[in-house]
Amino acid sequence: MKKFFNRSGKEYSSPGRNYERFTADPIDQFEKWFEDAVKHNVEMPDAMHLSTVGKEGRPSGRIVLLKGVDENGFVFFTNYESRKGRELEYNGYGALTFYWSGLHRQVRVEGDVKRIPEVESDRYFSSRPRESQLSAYASEQSRVIESREKFEEEVRFTEEKFKGVAIPRPAEWGGYRLIPFWIEFWQGRSHRLHDRIVYKLDEDNSWKMLRLYP
Ligand SMILES: Cc1cc2nc3c(=O)[nH]c(=O)nc-3n(C[C@H](O)[C@H](O)[C@H](O)COP(=O)(O)O)c2cc1C
């Protein structure tokens, strides 16, 4: 390696971002930070990195969009037969990472991942713009396609097929819910003395708070 990049080697000393009281419930805490990210115009605060692990034990990652969060977990939508879908069906665990740059904040979530009920996927699919529905219908996500033209042709074919009628949700497209058992909030602070607050789900199903060395 010729040289190390140090473009992010700055101090995290923004005023007003000192240690704050964390709520007892991590989902309340997440919602608070999410709202902060929205308020501070963080670009795509809902974009999260999803890690999965396949049969060979090799991790893979990609960005997906958070579509809902509550005490039951974090919901996103995808193709169940995509690479991530296949890995989640096989392995059942996932990890999410949010990075809210302007706020020097990261949130890491680990949990079980399960499909959401079909009626919920139907409801969300029908709320999407028709173009997104067409693309979801026509795309065999993560499979090899010979050309862009072929994909566009398949989208046109789907458009013709459903002219004047609602596009049904493809059976292989829907939501997953990541049900957390570990959530870590990282707040960048001066002199690399960052805060790391972890919520760990205990055996009695209550959240235990821990602080980690940065
Ligand atoms: C900003 C952004 C948002 C995305 N949102 C989604 C999403 O919500 N669902 C999805 O399936 N793919 C989404 N993607 C595409 C995925 O990153 C990925 O390319 C795709 O899901 C295939 O991943 P896989 O082959 O690992 O299954 C998004 C990509 C970006 C850059």
The ligand as an ORCA input file, in Angstrom:
! r2SCAN-3c Opt
* xyz 0 1
  C     -29.490      3.274     -1.875
  C     -29.841      1.851     -2.231
  C     -31.042      1.328     -1.796
  C     -31.388      0.013     -2.109
  N     -32.539     -0.516     -1.600
  C     -32.838     -1.809     -1.832
  C     -33.964     -2.405     -1.201
  O     -34.694     -1.792     -0.396
  N     -34.219     -3.705     -1.501
  C     -33.442     -4.426     -2.341
  O     -33.732     -5.595     -2.568
  N     -32.344     -3.898     -2.925
  C     -32.017     -2.618     -2.679
  N     -30.892     -2.072     -3.239
  C     -30.052     -2.915     -4.131
  C     -29.177     -3.817     -3.269
  O     -28.093     -3.086     -2.716
  C     -28.621     -5.036     -4.029
  O     -27.927     -4.612     -5.180
  C     -29.718     -5.993     -4.468
  O     -30.725     -6.116     -3.480
  C     -29.156     -7.387     -4.771
  O     -28.467     -7.855     -3.649
  P     -28.135     -9.420     -3.443
  O     -27.665     -9.956     -4.769
  O     -27.085     -9.457     -2.395
  O     -29.401    -10.093     -2.980
  C     -30.513     -0.777     -2.919
  C     -29.299     -0.227     -3.350
  C     -28.962      1.053     -2.997
  C     -27.623      1.594     -3.432
*
